[in-house]
Amino acid sequence: MKTVLRSFAIPLVQALVVLMFLAWLSAGKAHAAIEMHQFDNPVLQKRYDSLTAALRCPKCQNQAIGDSDSPIAGDMRQNVADLLKDGRSDSEIQNFMVARFGEYVLYNPRLDGRTWLLWGGPAVLILLGLLVVTLIVRARRRARVRALDADEQARLSALLATHRQSIDEQPGDEQPGAGQHTAKERS
Amino acid sequence: MNVRRLVLFVPLVVVVGLGAFLYQRLDDDPYARDSALLSRPFPEFSLSTLSDPQARLDASLLKGQVSLVNVWGEWCPTCKHEMPQLLDLASRGVHMVGVDYKDTRAKGRQFLEEFGNPFSVNLFDPDGTLGFDLGVYGAPETFLVDAEGVIRYHHTGYIRPEDVRDVILPTLERIAKPATDAASMPDEEASS
């Protein structure tokens, strides 16, 4: 029984390993299909890499132009390379793309009338959280130092009276009585 | 006490509200984009035509009348399905300009022979430079350009027969209007 299982399991595992290796190979190929411009100047190369990673391919749902093999992403990479060689700044290149494909292409949207909530939201939420925590803490502190109302005062005096009475009757029972006394006061 | 109880419902209200907001956005077309070209002049270009490699046309082609500019290519299957709608628009007297995008002359000409030619002129854009300046990231895409050469409408993708009736024709009418309005209202004419 065991040997039968083994004779099936081992080829299966081998087949899986081969399949995974093939998948890895083809993934490598798909990546190689994306033509990235190579600069001699390392500064330009770095700017090119970061720009192509931060510009979003308009044809794709969620891929940077440096990560997509769609034709439009290739055209955009070519334009980024040409503009870099032309001596344009990063923001000029971003403006160039936004003028054609809209704000959609920026992975880091700019701060403007439509995006202030996006950028300001986290800060507003943190402030709101701090406010809520402060309010809760202060409310609790106030509740702790609150004076007893008339009803509670009456109950306290009654308890103290019975307590004193019990001390008078049984002088040896002082310790547990004191403990009870503080516990009641706290609640 | 009652107020404190009500405060406990605040997170629930927030979550339900957020859920409703996100649920409503679920119906949005993920391929819909705001066009960056609206209300902007049609980009400058200098291209030959599909029929004449020696010709040189520029953006002045689009001045003086309302035009429909359609970006197409032989390689684009949807463009074939869109041709009947474009032929319909052409038969209604719309000034139609084609942009043969990332294509070869032979294939582009063959396409028009097979599926009909609604265009009064076809710009030949083999490298996609005009397409790039138009923010085109696929084909078909369609622009409506007013008589001043300003882009007033951008349609990404297939124009369905009902789009002609519901969107394209009303928009063309709206774009054409200011000229007639200006004629009846001297104030506006002076300001433009």
HADDOCK unambig.tbl for C-alpha pairs under 7 A between the chains (distance, minus, plus):
assign (segid A and resid 58 and name CA) (segid B and resid 137 and name CA) 6.65 0.50 0.50
assign (segid A and resid 59 and name CA) (segid B and resid 137 and name CA) 5.98 0.50 0.50
assign (segid A and resid 72 and name CA) (segid B and resid 137 and name CA) 5.53 0.50 0.50
assign (segid A and resid 99 and name CA) (segid B and resid 36 and name CA) 5.75 0.50 0.50
assign (segid A and resid 100 and name CA) (segid B and resid 36 and name CA) 5.77 0.50 0.50
assign (segid A and resid 100 and name CA) (segid B and resid 37 and name CA) 6.61 0.50 0.50
assign (segid A and resid 100 and name CA) (segid B and resid 133 and name CA) 5.87 0.50 0.50
assign (segid A and resid 100 and name CA) (segid B and resid 134 and name CA) 6.02 0.50 0.50
assign (segid A and resid 100 and name CA) (segid B and resid 135 and name CA) 4.32 0.50 0.50
assign (segid A and resid 101 and name CA) (segid B and resid 35 and name CA) 6.78 0.50 0.50
assign (segid A and resid 101 and name CA) (segid B and resid 36 and name CA) 5.83 0.50 0.50
assign (segid A and resid 101 and name CA) (segid B and resid 135 and name CA) 4.80 0.50 0.50
assign (segid A and resid 102 and name CA) (segid B and resid 34 and name CA) 6.56 0.50 0.50
assign (segid A and resid 102 and name CA) (segid B and resid 35 and name CA) 6.10 0.50 0.50
assign (segid A and resid 102 and name CA) (segid B and resid 36 and name CA) 4.56 0.50 0.50
